[in-house]
Amino acid sequence: MSELSFSTDEFLEAAEELVPSYQKRKISEAINDSSLEESDYDQLGLSLTGEKRNSGLIVPTSAPNGSTESLWGAIKGEVYDYLCTTSRRYSKERKEAGITVKNLITILATAVASTFNIAIGVVAGAMTIALLSVLKIGKNAWCKLNEPAK
């Protein structure tokens, strides 16, 4: 598996192409802010998925009514599965040399979007934040913090 590393330019480019326009400012701020911690990324992810309501005129999109699973939880679960395990689900993608941040966001966002039957754009911003948190915090630390309860 090619090792991903944090690159401001690569994340900004991916966000510009994949993230809905109403989320781009928040994503860009997070990309450029080196003081954010795991809990800050979680709050932003919950906000982008609509699971944490912010005051304002724009109402974020969230998981469809009737869904009991957390969209943000599913996003973090996919990131965990890809980066922190050796599961067979992403074995082909892990073997690809030179996978980019944009490719990985697209692959993982597509998996979550198909699970919830929503458009990829609905989860692209939150997936960007999830992957950003891994690379800024550090893969090993992020995996340890987000290890599922046994």
matplotlib code that plots the C-alpha trace (Angstrom):
import matplotlib.pyplot as plt

x = [0.0, 1.3, 1.6, -0.5, 0.8, -0.8, -0.5, -2.4, -2.4, -3.6, -6.5, -7.5, -7.5, -9.6, -12.0, -12.4, -13.4, -15.4, -17.0, -20.3, -19.8, -21.7, -19.2, -15.9, -15.2, -15.4, -13.3, -10.6, -10.4, -10.0, -7.3, -5.3, -5.8, -3.0, -4.5, -7.5, -7.8, -9.8, -12.8, -12.8, -12.8, -15.6, -17.7, -17.1, -17.9, -21.2, -22.0, -21.4, -23.5, -26.3, -26.1, -25.1, -27.3, -25.7, -27.7, -27.9, -29.9, -28.5, -29.8, -27.2, -28.1, -28.2, -28.9, -32.4, -35.2, -35.7, -32.0, -30.7, -27.0, -24.9, -23.6, -20.5, -20.0, -20.2, -17.7, -15.3, -15.9, -15.0, -11.8, -10.9, -11.6, -9.3, -6.4, -6.4, -7.2, -6.2, -9.8, -10.4, -12.9, -10.3, -7.4, -7.2, -7.2, -4.5, -2.2, -2.5, 0.7, 0.3, -3.3, -4.1, -6.2, -8.8, -9.0, -9.3, -12.0, -14.0, -13.6, -14.6, -17.4, -18.9, -19.0, -20.8, -23.1, -24.2, -24.9, -27.2, -28.6, -27.5, -25.4, -21.7, -21.6, -23.6, -20.7, -17.7, -17.1, -17.3, -15.2, -12.6, -12.6, -12.3, -9.3, -7.8, -8.1, -6.2, -3.3, -3.0, -3.3, -1.3, -2.6, -1.5, -3.0, -6.2, -6.7, -6.1, -8.6, -11.2, -10.9, -14.3, -15.3, -15.0]
y = [0.0, 3.4, 5.6, 8.7, 11.9, 15.2, 17.7, 21.0, 21.4, 17.9, 18.3, 21.7, 20.4, 17.4, 19.6, 22.0, 19.1, 16.9, 19.0, 20.9, 24.7, 25.4, 23.2, 24.4, 27.3, 25.0, 22.4, 24.9, 26.3, 22.9, 22.0, 25.2, 25.0, 23.1, 23.5, 21.2, 18.0, 14.8, 16.2, 19.3, 17.0, 15.0, 18.1, 19.4, 15.9, 15.8, 19.3, 18.4, 15.3, 17.2, 15.2, 18.3, 21.3, 24.7, 27.9, 29.5, 29.7, 26.6, 23.3, 20.5, 17.3, 14.3, 10.6, 9.7, 9.6, 6.2, 5.4, 4.4, 4.4, 7.5, 8.9, 10.3, 6.9, 5.1, 7.5, 7.0, 3.2, 3.1, 5.1, 2.8, -0.3, 1.0, 2.5, 0.5, -3.0, -5.6, -6.5, -8.0, -5.3, -2.8, -5.1, -4.2, -0.5, -0.8, -2.5, 0.3, 2.3, 6.1, 6.3, 10.0, 11.7, 12.5, 8.9, 7.7, 10.2, 9.2, 5.4, 5.7, 8.3, 6.1, 3.1, 5.2, 6.9, 3.6, 2.2, 5.2, 5.5, 9.1, 11.1, 11.0, 14.8, 14.5, 12.7, 14.0, 16.9, 14.8, 12.1, 14.8, 15.9, 12.2, 11.5, 14.9, 14.1, 10.8, 12.4, 15.4, 13.5, 10.5, 7.2, 5.1, 7.6, 8.0, 4.2, 3.8, 6.6, 5.2, 1.5, -0.1, -1.4, -5.1]
z = [0.0, -0.8, 2.2, 2.2, 3.8, 4.6, 1.8, 2.0, -1.7, -2.4, 0.1, -1.2, -4.7, -3.7, -1.8, -4.7, -7.0, -4.7, -1.9, -2.4, -2.6, 0.7, 2.6, 0.9, 3.3, 6.4, 4.7, 3.6, 7.1, 8.6, 6.1, 6.9, 10.7, 12.4, 15.9, 15.4, 17.6, 17.1, 18.9, 16.6, 13.5, 15.0, 15.6, 12.1, 10.6, 12.6, 11.4, 7.8, 7.9, 9.6, 12.8, 14.8, 14.0, 13.7, 13.8, 10.4, 7.2, 5.5, 6.8, 6.3, 4.7, 7.0, 6.8, 5.5, 8.0, 9.5, 9.4, 12.8, 11.8, 12.2, 8.8, 10.5, 12.3, 9.0, 7.4, 10.2, 10.0, 6.3, 7.0, 9.9, 7.7, 4.9, 6.9, 10.2, 9.2, 6.7, 5.8, 2.3, 1.5, 0.4, -0.4, -4.0, -3.3, -0.6, -3.2, -5.7, -5.9, -5.9, -4.6, -4.1, -1.4, -4.0, -5.1, -1.6, -0.7, -3.8, -3.0, 0.6, 0.0, -2.7, -0.3, 2.4, -0.1, -1.5, 2.0, 2.7, -0.8, -1.1, -3.6, -3.1, -2.8, 0.5, 2.2, 0.2, 2.6, 5.7, 4.2, 3.4, 7.1, 8.3, 6.1, 7.0, 10.7, 10.2, 8.3, 10.6, 13.9, 12.6, 11.4, 14.4, 16.9, 15.0, 14.6, 18.4, 19.2, 16.8, 17.5, 17.7, 21.1, 21.5]

ax = plt.figure().add_subplot(projection="3d")
ax.plot(x, y, z, "-o")
ax.set_aspect("equal")
plt.show()
